[in-house]
């Protein structure tokens, strides 16, 4: 959130009251007021004193309420309630116990910490309390103005609505950033697919089919030739040849299994791309860019058009490749089985 938005938020909350508040760590000036001595009766200091501001060190808008009860002529107790909203709209709350004493227009306020306490000096003027302390070597002031409980509740409600709006805006920005990232990834995936698809060819599978069937035919013919001699040594040679054919079949099967896995992966990638394109925030139904697209959308229409142009041929090629491999496996297995059956029958 930029500083301008922060200050608009501060102004909106402060607008719930009749006077603006001094901002801790900020640069605004306190409202003008005519100095007056604190009331003399024993209960007049009791009440709720509210500060609204922007903490520049944490970039947070806050409301703090000093809720005190005068417990004696020069003493008081109470709490310091803090409600802070960060630039993402996250709200944090904290309450500290306070004790203090005052003498005329000067007061010392002790704020309870996890261990021990910290003292802050303060001045009391009319219906306001101004605390001062040193922070990072600089003097910091924070002014609290007396408010009714109803005014304080209204200010908290305004801050709560502002926090909800900030949170919604932050979520929308985060969603847009994620969508832009996913779109950039989709562009990369489409380009990778198109680059790979250009290299697809049936030639290796067709060559492998021809070689496998040829090897099977030659092996089967040789087994038949050896067994026709009806000689022991020839039978041994035929058995050895059948074993070699089986080994070659195992190697062929591994290669075909790898191809099957690659085909399945390619089909899954296409299905994933189809789904990503269908839900893309970049495209209108006619395939054109939507109004005010994400930055990464610029390349999407052209990439999708190229992808759709090869989609049908890519699916067909994968199906043909799968068919050729199945045929290779089936025809080689048939020749291997015939060879093994002949050898078995000869023993």
DRENTOR-306139 format. One record per atom (N, C-alpha, C): residue in three letters; z, y, x. Coordinates in pm, whole numbers, plus 50000, padded with zeros to 5 digits. Layout:
alaZYX
...
END
This chain:
unk500004988350084
unk500005000050000
unk500005012350088
unk499125022250060
unk499145034150141
unk500265043250097
unk500545053350181
unk501685062150156
unk501505069950027
unk500245073749993
unk500015081349871
unk500465073549748
unk500135060549746
unk500545052249633
unk502055051149626
unk502685049749744
unk504135049049749
unk504755061449687
unk504255073149723
unk504845085449674
unk504585087549526
unk503435082749477
unk503195083049333
unk504235074749261
unk504555063149320
unk505565054349262
unk506925061149263
unk507265067749374
unk508535074849383
unk508615085649276
unk507505093249265
unk507485104149168
unk507645098949026
unk507025087448998
unk507115081748864
unk508535077848829
unk509245071948926
unk510635068048901
unk511525080248892
unk511315089648986
unk512135101648985
unk511915109548858
unk510725108348799
unk510405115748678
unk511245111448559
unk511945100548571
unk512815096148462
unk514055104848452
unk514345112648555
unk515515121248555
unk515075135748553
unk516025144848549
unk515705158948540
unk515555165448676
unk515925158948785
unk515775164848917
unk515395154149017
unk514595158049119
unk514155148649222
unk515295145549316
unk515105134549392
unk516165129949482
unk515735131649627
unk516715133549716
unk516435133549860
unk516015119549903
unk515055118349995
unk514505105450036
unk515005101750174
unk515595090050184
unk516075085450315
unk514895082650405
unk514935088150523
unk513865085650619
unk512585092850584
unk512525100850477
unk511315107550436
unk511315122150477
unk510405129750414
unk510245143550454
unk510445153450340
unk510765148550221
unk510925157850109
unk512225165550123
unk512305176850055
unk513485185350061
unk514345182849940
unk515655184249953
unk516545182449838
unk516355193649738
unk516615191449610
unk516495202049511
unk517515212949539
unk517125225049506
unk518045236049529
unk519245234849435
unk520395238549483
unk521595237649401
unk522575248249448
unk523355253249357
unk524365263249392
unk525625256149434
unk526055257749559
unk527265250949606
unk528445253949514
unk529215243749489
unk530415245549408
unk531475235949456
unk532685239449439
unk533795230949482
unk533875219049389
unk534265207349439
unk534385195649354
unk535445197849247
unk535235191849131
unk536225193449024
unk537595189049070
unk538615195249012
unk539975192549059
unk540665181548983
unk540195177948862
unk540895167548788
unk540655154048853
unk541515144248825
unk541555131748901
unk540445122048864
unk539665124548757
unk538635115048717
unk537225120648729
unk537055133148765
unk535735139448760
unk534765133848863
unk535225127848973
unk534305122149073
unk533755108749027
unk534385102248934
unk533925089248886
unk532565090748818
unk531705080848840
unk530395081248776
unk529335073848858
unk528105075448814
unk526975069048881
unk526115079748945
unk525835078149074
unk525025087649149
unk523795080049204
unk522615085149175
unk521385077549202
unk520505084849304
unk519925076849394
unk518965081849492
unk517665074049477
unk516545081249478
unk515225075049471
unk514425079549592
unk513695070349656
unk512925074749772
unk512035064049830
unk511455067449943
unk510545058650017
unk511085057450159
unk511455045350196
unk511945042750331
unk510745040550423
unk510435050250507
unk509255049250592
unk509395038350698
unk510605034750732
unk510785024550837
unk510405010650788
unk510525008250657
unk510184995150599
unk509034996050500
unk508565008350473
unk507475010550377
unk507845004850240
unk509075008150198
unk509535003350069
unk510015015049983
unk509745013949854
unk510315023249756
unk511665017649712
unk512635026549692
unk513955021549656
unk514635030349553
unk515565024249482
unk516555031349401
unk517915026349447
unk518785035649478
unk520165032049514
unk521115039349420
unk522105032249375
unk523095037949284
unk524485036649345
unk525115048049366
unk526495048249414
unk527385049249291
unk528015038249256
unk528805037649134
unk530285037349174
unk530945048649153
unk532295050049207
unk533295053449097
unk534495049449124
unk535625052649037
unk536715058949122
unk537125071049085
unk538185077849161
unk539495070749133
unk540095065449238
unk541305057449222
unk542585065149252
unk542445077549297
unk543585086049329
unk543115100149351
unk543995109149380
unk543605123149400
unk542545124949508
unk542575116849610
unk541615118349720
unk540955105149759
unk540915095549669
unk540385082349702
unk539465077349591
unk538565068449630
unk537675062349530
unk537225048649580
unk536825040349487
unk536245027149517
unk534975025549434
unk534195015249465
unk532995012949386
unk532005003949455
unk530735005649422
unk529664997449479
unk528455006349510
unk527655001349603
unk526345007449630
unk525304996949594
unk524554999349485
unk523544989949439
unk522174994449490
unk521464985449554
unk520144988749609
unk519074979849546
unk518004986049499
unk516834978849447
unk515624983949522
unk514914974949593
unk513784978849677
unk512534971349634
unk511394978149644
unk510104972149612
unk509174974349731
unk508624963149784
unk507714964549898
unk506284966449849
unk505354967849944
unk503974971149907
unk503284959949832
unk503854947649835
unk503274936549758
unk503904935249620
unk504864944149590
unk505504943749459
unk506714934649452
unk507144929349567
unk508324920649568
unk509584929249561
unk510474925349473
unk511714932849452
unk512894925549515
unk513734932949586
unk514964927349642
unk516134935949595
unk517264929449573
unk518464936449526
unk519634933349618
unk520494942949633
unk521664941149717
unk522794950049665
unk523994944949672
unk525174952649629
unk526234952049738
unk526754963849775
unk527824964749874
unk529034971549810
unk530204966749844
unk531424973349799
unk531644985949884
unk532174996349822
unk532455008649895
unk533875013149865
unk534455019449963
unk535735026449947
unk535605039750017
unk536415049349983
unk536305062250050
unk537415071750013
unk537415082650085
unk538345093450054
unk537625106650071
unk538105116750004
unk537455129750013
unk538505140750021
unk538065151750077
unk538935163450093
unk538055175650072
unk538195181649957
unk537335192949925
unk535905188249905
unk534965194049981
unk533555190449966
unk533135179750068
unk534055174350146
unk533725164350246
unk534315150850206
unk533515140050232
unk533985126550201
unk533575117050312
unk534355106650327
unk534005095550417
unk533885082950332
unk532725076650343
unk532435064750261
unk532325052650352
unk533055042050322
unk533005029550399
unk532205019250320
unk531105014250381
unk530265004150318
unk530584990550377
unk530964980950293
unk531264967450342
unk530014960850398
unk530144954250513
unk529084946250573
unk529494931650569
unk528614922850620
unk528974908650626
unk530244906850708
unk530304914150819
unk531504914450901
unk531904929050918
unk533084932850868
unk533554946450885
unk532874956150790
unk532834968950829
unk532224979050745
unk531634989950833
unk530844998750770
unk530255010050840
unk530595022650763
unk530965033150836
unk531335045850773
unk530165055550769
unk530075062750658
unk529085073350646
unk529785086050596
unk529405097050658
unk529945109750615
unk529145114850496
unk529805122650410
unk529125127650291
unk529675141250253
unk528835148750182
unk529275161450124
unk529125160549974
unk530035167349903
unk530045167249757
unk529775181349710
unk528675183049636
unk528315196149583
unk527935194449437
unk528685200549349
unk528425199849206
unk528315185149164
unk527135180949110
unk526965167149063
unk526135158949161
unk526265161649289
unk525515153749387
unk526385150449507
unk526035139149569
unk526695134549692
unk525595132149794
unk525715138249911
unk524715136650015
unk525355129650135
unk524835117850167
unk525325110250282
unk524465113150404
unk525075113250520
unk524355115050646
unk524835104550746
unk523895099750830
unk524255090250936
unk523155090151041
unk523465084551154
unk522495083451263
unk521805069851256
unk520485070151270
unk519695057851268
unk518585059051372
unk518615049951467
unk517635050151577
unk517575063751646
unk518755069651664
unk518835082251736
unk518475094451653
unk518235092751523
unk517855103951437
unk518835105351322
unk519025117651280
unk519915120351168
unk519165117651037
unk519765109450953
unk519165105850825
unk520065110950714
unk519445116550610
unk520215121050495
unk519705114250370
unk520595112150276
unk520215106350147
unk521065112950039
unk520405118749940
unk521105125949834
unk521155117649707
unk522325116849649
unk522565109849524
unk522925120049417
unk522225119549304
unk522505128649193
unk523155121049079
unk524105127649013
unk524825121048904
unk523865118148789
unk523925106048739
unk523105101748626
unk523965094148527
unk523515094248402
unk524185085848303
unk523725071448324
unk524465062148269
unk524075048048281
unk522715045648214
unk522445053148105
unk521155051648037
unk520005056548126
unk520235067848195
unk519195072948284
unk518935063148398
unk519995057748454
unk519865048148565
unk519095035748518
unk519435030748400
unk518745018848347
unk517265021648325
unk516945033748277
unk515545037348255
unk514775038048386
unk515415043248490
unk514785044248621
unk514525030248678
unk515475021148660
unk515285007448706
unk514145000648630
unk514055003648502
unk512984997748421
unk511625002748468
unk511535015748496
unk510285021448547
unk509895015148680
unk510875013348768
unk510605007048897
unk510164992548878
unk510774985848780
unk510384971948754
unk508954970848707
unk508524980048619
unk507134979948572
unk506184982848688
unk506574992348774
unk505734995548890
unk505624983448983
unk506724976148999
unk506714964249085
unk505764953649028
unk505784952048896
unk504884942348833
unk503424946148855
unk503124959048842
unk501764963648865
unk501324961549009
unk502234964449103
unk501934962349244
unk501714947549273
unk502554939149215
unk502424924749237
unk501094919649182
unk500714924849065
unk499434920649006
unk498264925249092
unk498354937549143
unk497294942749230
unk497224934649359
unk498394931749415
unk498424924049540
unk497854910149519
unk498174904049404
unk497644890649375
unk496134891149357
unk495634901949292
unk494184903349272
unk493474905149406
unk494074913049494
unk493474915049627
unk493464901949705
unk494574894649700
unk494654881849771
unk493634871949715
unk493464871949582
unk492504862949519
unk491074866449563
unk490774879549569
unk489444883849612
unk489194880149757
unk490214881549841
unk490074878049982
unk489834863149998
unk490534855049920
unk490354840549927
unk488954836749877
unk488514843349768
unk487184840449716
unk486104844349817
unk486314855449887
unk485354859649988
unk485304849650104
unk486484844550141
unk486564834650248
unk485844821850206
unk486084817450083
unk485434805250033
unk483924807050025
unk483494819149988
unk482064821949980
unk481414821350118
unk482084827150218
unk481564826650355
unk481464812150403
unk482464804050366
unk482434789850403
unk481284782650332
unk481014786450206
unk479904780350132
unk478574783650198
unk478414795950244
unk477184799850315
unk476994791050438
unk478084789050515
unk478004780650635
unk477654766250598
unk478264761150492
unk478004747350450
unk476564745650404
unk476034755350330
unk474634754550286
unk473684754850405
unk473964763750500
unk473094764550618
unk473134751650697
unk474324745850714
unk474454733250787
unk473684722250717
unk473784721650584
unk473054711350509
unk471554713150525
unk471074725550512
unk469634728150523
unk469114724650662
unk469914727650765
unk469514724150902
unk469414709050919
unk470394701850862
unk470404687250874
unk469274681050791
unk469054686350672
unk468064680550581
unk466664681150642
unk466424691350723
unk465104692650785
unk464814681150882
unk465874674950933
unk465694664051031
unk465634650350966
unk465864649550834
unk465854636550767
unk464444630750766
unk464344617850793
unk463064610850789
unk463314596050763
unk462354589550698
unk462464575150670
unk461944566750785
unk461304573050883
unk460654565650990
unk461594555951063
unk462784560151107
unk463654550651178
unk464024538551095
unk464304540850966
unk464674529650878
unk463494520250858
unk462304525950842
unk461114517650825
unk460804509650952
unk460984515951068
unk460764509051196
unk461774497851214
unk463024500551180
unk464064490351192
unk463784478651099
unk463324481550978
unk462984470850884
unk461884461950940
unk460874468150995
unk459744460551050
unk460204451751167
unk461004457451255
unk461464449951372
unk462404438751331
unk463314441351238
unk464284431151196
unk463584419351128
unk462664422551037
unk461934411850969
unk461054404251067
unk460434411351158
unk459594404751259
unk460404395551348
unk461584400251390
unk462454391951473
unk462914379651395
unk463234381451268
unk463664370251185
unk462544360151165
unk461344365051139
unk460204355951122
unk459944347951250
unk459984354951364
unk459704348251491
unk460784337951522
unk462044341651497
unk463144332351524
unk463064320051436
unk462794322151307
unk462694310851214
unk461544301651252
unk460434307551289
unk459284299351329
unk459604291251453
unk460294297151551
unk460644290051674
unk461614278751646
unk462594281151557
unk463544270651520
unk462804258951458
unk461874261651368
unk461094250951305
unk460294243351409
unk459724250551504
unk458904244251609
unk459754235051695
unk460944239451735
unk461814231451820
unk462314219051747
unk462734220951624
unk463264209651549
unk462184199351519
unk460924203351511
unk459814194051484
unk459594184351599
unk460134187651719
unk459994178751834
unk460924166651825
unk461944167851744
unk462914156851726
unk463474152151861
unk463804161651945
unk464394158652075
unk465754165552084
unk466654159052155
unk468014164352167
unk468014178452226
unk467334180052338
unk467334193052405
unk466704203652318
unk465674199952246
unk465024209552155
unk465964213552043
unk466734203551995
unk467714206751890
unk468774216551940
unk469214214352065
unk470194223552125
unk469614237652136
unk468384238452180
unk467724251452192
unk467594258152056
unk467294250251954
unk467174255851819
unk468514261251771
unk469584253951801
unk470934258451763
unk471284271451835
unk470944272051966
unk471224284152043
unk470464296151984
unk469224293651945
unk468414304251887
unk469004309051754
unk469524299951675
unk470144303551547
unk471384312151569
unk472154308651676
unk473344316651710
unk472924330651752
unk471854331751830
unk471354344851873
unk470894353051751
unk470244346351658
unk469814353351536
unk471024358351456
unk472084350351455
unk473304354451384
unk473944366651451
unk473974366551585
unk474534377951660
unk473714390651632
unk472394388951634
unk471524400351604
unk471754405251461
unk472044395851369
unk472304399451230
unk473574407651215
unk474594404051296
unk475844411551294
unk475604425851342
unk474864427351452
unk474564440651504
unk473734448751404
unk472784442051339
unk471984448751238
unk472864453351122
unk473784444751081
unk474674448150971
unk475524460451001
unk476024461351126
unk476824472951165
unk476004485851156
unk474764485151204
unk473884496851198
unk473594500851054
unk473354490850970
unk473084493750829
unk474324499250758
unk475494494150795
unk476744499250737
unk476944514050774
unk476624517450899
unk476734531450941
unk475794540250860
unk474594535250836
unk473644542850755
unk474144544650612
unk474704533950556
unk475234534650420
unk476334545150409
unk477204545250512
unk478284555150514
unk477714569350525
unk476704571150609
unk476084584450626
unk475404588950497
unk474744579650427
unk474084582950300
unk475124587250197
unk476234579750190
unk477294583050096
unk477884596850126
unk478094599650254
unk478634612650294
unk477694623950254
unk476394621950277
unk475414632150240
unk475384634450089
unk475494623750012
unk475504625049866
unk476764632449819
unk477894629549883
unk479144636349848
unk479064651249882
unk478444654349997
unk478294668450036
unk477424675849935
unk476364669449889
unk475494675849791
unk476244678149660
unk477034668449618
unk477814670049496
unk478824681249511
unk479454682149629
unk480424692749655
unk479744706449656
unk478554707249715
unk477814719849717
unk477394723749575
unk476954713949497
unk476564716649358
unk477734722849281
unk478924717149300
unk480104722049230
unk480474736049277
unk480434738149410
unk480794751349464
unk479834762149415
unk478564758749405
unk477574768349355
unk477824771349207
unk478184760949132
unk478404762648988
unk479564772048958
unk480594772149045
unk481774780549020
unk481784793049108
unk480714795449181
unk480674806949272
unk480804820049195
unk481684829149243
unk481814842249177
unk480664851649210
unk479714847149292
unk478624855849338
unk477424855749245
unk477244844949169
unk475984842749100
unk476074844848949
unk475094852048896
unk474924852948751
unk474164840548705
unk474124837848574
unk473424825748526
unk471974824648572
unk471304836048592
unk469904835348636
unk469754833948787
unk470884832348857
unk470834830549001
unk470874843349082
unk470944854849013
unk471024867549083
unk472484870949116
unk472664880949201
unk474014885249236
unk474694891649116
unk475994888949102
unk476774895648999
unk476994910149042
unk477304919148949
unk477604933048987
unk478834933549078
unk478824942849172
unk479944944749265
unk480364931549330
unk479454924849398
unk479794911849456
unk480734913149575
unk481324901849612
unk482144901349733
unk481244903549855
unk481814908649964
unk480994911050084
unk480214898850131
unk480834887150121
unk480184875050170
unk479094869850077
unk478924876249961
unk477954871449862
unk476514874649898
unk476294883849989
unk474954889050013
unk473924878050040
unk474314867750115
unk473374857250154
unk473264845950051
unk474164845849953
unk474234834549861
unk472944832249781
unk472344842249716
unk471144839349635
unk470034832549714
unk469744837549834
unk468674831549915
unk469054817349958
unk470304815450000
unk470734802250046
unk470674792149931
unk471134796249814
unk471134787149698
unk469704784049656
unk468834793949662
unk467424791649626
unk466794781449719
unk467044782549848
unk466504773049945
unk467094759049924
unk468394758649895
unk469064745849872
unk468494738849748
unk468314746449641
unk467794740449518
unk466344735949535
unk465604742649622
unk464214738949644
unk464074725249708
unk465054721149789
unk464974708249857
unk465894697849793
unk466604701949690
unk467624693049632
unk467014679849583
unk465944680849505
unk465334668849449
unk464764659649555
unk464044665349650
unk463454657149756
unk464534650949844
unk465644658149865
unk466744652749945
unk467374640749875
unk467604641949745
unk468164630749670
unk467224618649675
unk465944621149658
unk464964610249661
unk464944603449796
unk464984611249903
unk464944605350036
unk466164596750063
unk467334601450020
unk468554593550038
unk468454580349961
unk467904580949840
unk467744568749760
unk466754559149827
unk465654564549879
unk464664556149947
unk465244549850073
unk465994557750147
unk466624552550269
unk467574541150236
unk468344543050131
unk469264532650090
unk468514520050047
unk467404521849977
unk466604510449931
unk466004502750049
unk465464510050146
unk464874503450264
unk465934495450339
unk467114501150354
unk468174494150427
unk468634481650353
unk468734482650222
unk469114470750144
unk468054459850159
unk466794463850158
unk465704454250173
unk465744447850312
unk466024455750414
unk466114450650552
unk467204440150561
unk468354443650506
unk469494434350511
unk469164421350437
unk468624422750319
unk468324410950237
unk467294401850303
unk466194407650352
unk465134399350411
unk465564392850542
unk466334399950623
unk466784393750748
unk467794382650718
unk468734385450625
unk469734375250591
unk469054362550538
unk467974364250463
unk467254352750410
unk466684344250523
unk466074350350624
unk465494343050737
unk466584336550822
unk467694343550840
unk468804337950917
unk469374325650847
unk469534326350717
unk470074315050642
unk469144302850651
unk467854305250643
unk466904294050653
unk467024287450790
unk467134295450894
unk467244290051030
unk468544281951044
unk469644287350995
unk470934280551006
unk470934267650923
unk470324267850804
unk470264255750722
unk469434244750791
unk468334248450856
unk467514238650925
unk468264232251041
unk468994240651117
unk469754235451232
unk470844226151183
unk471544229951076
unk472614221751022
unk472074208250973
unk470924208450911
unk470334196050858
unk469894186650970
unk469614192151086
unk469134183951197
unk470264176851269
unk471524180351245
unk472654173851315
unk473164161951234
END
